[in-house]
């Protein structure tokens, strides 16, 4: 080949390699360069710190991923009760996570153990915290039945460790979810080096606790301001840097790190029903339109496969005086509750979404689901709050001496907040002025027969003289109002509502529960069936499971596999 051509080829090759190298360099560094300003992100000299390597939300302990979509909420194939409270509406649900099983006795006992260590009930000022979290074991008693073995053993005996917890009110379930959120985020921050290792066990006490909200808003107040705990365990922190004067900055994790997960919470009724139906593998048009009767395929409660034909698909009451079937044959394996994962999961990998125990969901109960107003992430029960701010401009954190307690309708005392948490107050005009999407703190009664509703039920009247503002807006629902107070000596004074003009048991304090239980007939196994119960009371057939919102993409990233 001509020498000139060889030289020309070498020059072209060098240019090409330079271009490739330059483009690769730009590509590799572009993640840490601002597309808005061109400034460097995450530089050692300080400035904007952000997790540019974040891929997607990690699945938190106990949860499975539920990809969102559309479905027909409320459609049932049987309505022998004629409640007319599940009119079909087309709804769309965002992707979320849900516990694969109900919360078990062992899981709840871990919660009680933590409370007992941090807020010892032997201390008079903390006794109500522990007692308020205890499940009501007396729910097992029956006037004409002998169930003392469950009263004495069901919660704590290891034989029932993997059984769903019962005797838990809606309020207690919410508090468990809040506690779980803090413990998981506390662990995540410890593993990432933002908190001292094992501080969650060694350094925690009533005056030194971790709260996710407090850590995000005022991290120096977490663990009572214990700098030794907050300085971490010596691991390098991705988002820490040094300012111009040599001081370390951004040593605390924030939402931009991607380490702090959304909170555990109760699922909304819409989420629960969508997850229970297990529509992920659905291909039939009729089923897509809402004609799936149970969490499993088919119209029957018995297994139709050749290998397991005749086996019951869930734990429920099969008939009068029949809670499990004939011993040794045609038995569902349980007479009361059963160990979680005893039956096949649905297509999402969720166990016991029908039978075993019914489950609390987040919604306040109303007979009508207002799909006309909203068909996206439907939920009734919003009460918006904000952080309380002190006179010096800092957030107000609960101390051991200003814990607030609520006395429930049954006389039980529960802690409204715990030391280390930020005090919450209702949103006011500063947040609601000229907004079109919400205009008050409590939106439970929105479009529900109140004064401002577009649905004006003329047959209901109001007492304009009453001092109870909630009562003024409660045209449709006239539930009994039992009063309970304590005198100066702490004695409970109960005043029952003996009025004969009450027309309903529905109020803002009743919550929806879904799914049939070991005590229910097959009719209630339909995920669209709905019932309600006072939020501060408990039963031997209602448990719960937690959910968590998903942030980011609708679908999980599929890992590439080698062919």
TORNUPA-804588 format. One record per residue (C-alpha): z, x, y. Coordinates in steps of 0.02 Angstrom, whole numbers, plus 50000, padded with zeros to 5 digits. Last residue first. Example, Ala and Ser with C-alpha at 12.3 -4.5 7.8 and 13.67 -1.06 7.14 Angstrom:
<sezas>
503575068449947 503905061549775 
</sezas>
This chain:
<sezas>
513234855349230 514694862149328 515754848749406 515804844349590 517424836349643 517234818649709 517984816349880 519034800549883 518224785549965 518624776850129 518744793150225 520204797450338 521964790950323 522524780750174 523984768750193 525434769750072 526104757149946 527784754349862 528294743849712 529474729149701 530674719149594 530944700449578 531554692749412 533444694649414 533554688149593 533924694549768 534344687949941 534074695050116 532214691450128 532394673150079 531114668749943 529264664249942 527884660449818 526074665249796 524744663449661 523184673749693 523644687149565 523624674149423 525154678049317 526054662749388 525224650249269 525694661249121 527484654549128 528834663749223 530484672049174 529744688749120 528884688649289 527304681949370 526454690449516 526814689449701 528264688049821 528084682049999 529494683650123 530704671450204 531614676250364 530364669250489 530714652050420 530154640850277 531474630450187 530784614450262 531204597050331 532954598350401 533564581950473 535054579550357 536074592850448 537404601450346 537034619150408 538434629250331 539664638450442 540404654050366 541764664550447 541924681750369 543524691350405 543344707450503 545014705850594 544164701550759 543234687450675 541604689350582 540124677750594 538954667950482 537884653450536 536754643650420 535154637850504 534234625950388 532334627050398 531324616650521 529594624050509 528094616850598 528714617350776 529584634150768 529184641150941 530734634051023 531784639050874 531294657250900 531884655951081 533604650151026 534434644451187 533964626451151 533604615151298 531734613351267 532044605251098 530314604951027 529244591750945 528054591750799 526734578450775 525614586650904 525234601850797 524324612750923 523254625450832 522614636350973 524384642850983 525284647051143 526664634351120 526954638550937 526054629850794 525654645450694 524324654650790 525524669350812 527224665750736 527584683150668 526944691750826 528614698750887 528384712151020 527254702451137 525474702451203 524334708551065 522454712051050 521914706951227 523044718451326 523294714551510 525124720251505 525744722851326 526344740851321 527264742051488 527654723551471 528894727251331 528914734251155 530504730151060 531784744251040 531964757450902 533334770550895 532684786750819 533444791450651 534664805850626 536124794750580 535554778850492 534854762450559 535114743850533 536494747050406 536804732250292 538264720150280 538234706150151 538884689250210 537524679050124 536604675950288 536574694550324 537794703950435 536864717850525 537554735150558 537274747850697 537704766250677 538384773050840 539724785350785 538744794950654 537354797650780 535724788250803 534414797550904 533834791951076 532224800551126 532284812051275 531894807151455 533604811451530 534034792951545 533764790751358 532154784151281 532134771351139 530624773851027 529444759051015 529384742550923 528054730250865 528544715950750 527034711750641 527414699550500 525784691450448 524524703350372 522634703150348 521844720350329 520194713550400 519774694850395 520664689450555 520644673350656 519764661850535 520684669750389 522284661450446 523224661150281 524104644350278 525724640350186 526644653750286 527734667250210 528184683150306 527174696950228 527764713850161 527634710749975 529044708349850 528604709049666 528724697849513 529464706749364 528774709749188 527214699149215 525574702549303 525274718549402 526224726749260 525364743749267 524104749949394 522714761549336 521424754049454 520524745449310 522114736749254 523474745449156 523844741848972 525594736048928 527234745348903 526914755949057 528594750749132 529964746949007 530184728348982 531064714349075 531964700548979 531424695448804 530234709748774 528914715848651 527594702448682 527894695348507 526544687048403 527444693148249 529014703348219 530154691148307 529234675248357 528704675348538 529364683948692 530284672248811 530114656248711 531414642848753 530044631748825 528474642148823 527684659248835 528834666748965 528034682749025 527764701148980 525924705548987 524334708048884 525024699648727 524344706348565 523174694548470 521794707148438 522364725048458 521024734348359 519664721048374 519844718348560 520324700948618 522054704748685 523064689248723 523374681748895 521714672648902 520284670249025 519464687149008 519564704149091 521264710649145 522194708349310 522084689549276 520964674949326 519394683349389 518374670049476 518374677749649 516544679349699 516484696449616 516964688249451 515494676349463 514304690549508 514834701149359 514854719949388 516684723549419 517274741149386 518364742649541 518904724449544 520684727349485 521344709949525 523084717049553 522484729049688 521674715149791 523204704049771 524384717949824 523314723349971 523174705450036 525034702250016 525404718150113 526084732650014 527894737850043 528044754450130 527884773150099 527494781750261 525944791550306 525964809850253 526534824450360 525624840250308 523994836750401 524434850350527 523874839350672 525254826850632 526554839650681 527344854850601 528584864650704 528364882850751 527124877950886 527604892850994 528364909950962 528804918751123 527884934851166 527684931351351 525834926951335 526174914651193 526354918651009 525694907650870 526274895650736 524984884150656 524694892750490 526524896550464 526944912350370 528324909650244 530064915050295 531034900150229 530944888750379 531654890650554 532214872450553 533604875550428 534344890350522 534064881350687 535244867050639 534824854250775 535744840150687 534594842050538 533194835850651 533574836250838 532434851350868 530994841450793 530994828250932 529514816450910 528774821850743 530424827350666 531284811650728 529954800550650 530054809650484 531964808950478 532944823450405 534844823850401 536254834550470 537694824050536 537954813750378 537604828850268 536104839250214 536244858050203 536214861650017 535144847549948 533734844650073 534034862450134 533324868049967 532154880550052 532324881250240 531054870450329 529324874150398 528814884850249 527444873950178 528524869350028 529944864050144 528764853550248 528134844450093 529914841650028 530494833850192 528924823350193 529344816650020 531174813650062 530794804950226 529524792950150 530694788850005 532084783850125 530904772050218 530304764450053 532104761849996 532504753350162 531044741250139 531624736949963 533384733650028 532724721350156 531664712450025 533214710349917 533554720549761 534354712249610 532984719949504 532484737849461 531014739349343 531434746949173 531244765649147 533124769049156 533604753749052 534294763148901 534964775749027 536314762949077 536454761249266 535574745449325 535534735049167 537264739249102 538664727949164 537694712749224 536444715249083 537804714648950 538604700249044 537124688949006 537944674348914 537124658148969 537684641149034 538194645749211 536984660349215 537384677949270 535994690849287 535974690149477 537734697449473 537004715149476 536604713549661 535764730149700 536814742549800 536054747749968 537284737950076 538754744949979 538184762650017 537964759850203 539494748450216 540654762350159 540054774650291 541394772150427 542764770250295 542394786850212 542584784550023 540824777250030 540174795050051 538684795250171 537664810550119 538194811449937 538284792649907 536644789749999 535774802749892 536494795449731 535944778049782 534144783949807 534144793049640 534824776949564 533294767849633 532104779449543 533084778049380 533134759049393 531244758749410 530094755349558 528644745449486 527244755549413 525654764349472 526364764449648 524994760249774 523794769949883 522604763350016 520784760050054 520494746850188 520464728750133 519134715850178 519464697250161 518484681750112 519634666750115 520124655049972 521504642350011 523104648749935 524474637450001 523874620749934 525534618849844 524774607049716 525944613749580 524574611849449 523454623449547 522374631949416 520824642649437 521494651649589 520614658349743 521834665649869 520874680949926 519024682549891 518604700949892 517934714750005 518244733349990 519564746749981 519714760849857 521434760649777 522144778049744 523654779849631 525444783349686 526994790449601 527114805949709 525904807049857 524024808149834 523424821649952 522444815650102 520764823950125 519944840750163 520934848650305 520264866050345 520144863150533 522024860450545 522284861050733 523134872250860 522474872451040 523054887451140 524014902551081 523504920751079 523364920750890 521904908650903 521984892050812 520434885250902 519304896851001 518514889551157 516714883251149 517204868851262 516824852751168 516184859651003 517774869850996 517654885250888 518724887150732 517534877850617 516074886850700 516654903550631 515844902250461 514264894350526 514074906750667 514324921150548 513114913650424 511834911350561 512034929350617 511914936150440 510364925850406 509554931250569 509984949550536 509304948350359 507684941050425 507514954650557 507814968150428 506524960450311 505244959350452 505534977650497 505384982850314 503764972950295 503034981350450 503504998750384 502654994850218 501124988150310 500995004150413 501125014650254 499635005650176 500005000050000 
</sezas>
